[in-house]
Amino acid sequence: MTRSTCTDITGLRELPYWSGYSKPRLLLHAVVTSKYFDLCIAGVIGLNVITMALEFYLMPAVGHSMQTTHTTLTVAV
């Protein structure tokens, strides 16, 4: 039984999907696919949920701090 001859010189069947990326795009890809970036985004989402849970109907005015925090966290995500 013979093997398929669809391989290139390095023995790989296909090039990775990111092989044609430029250096800035490859750097951005590495950052976005890292586990630490995922944890940071999860932390910001969790903090946003907590600040939204602190608000309630007919809440006394506490300045614009809650609205500013909510807007900042929403823009960050």
Buried (B, 14 or more C-beta within 10 A) or exposed (E): EEEEEEEEEEEEEEEEEEEEBEEEEEEEEEEEEEEEEEEEEEEBEEBBEEBEEEEEEEEEEEEEEBEEBBEEBEEEE
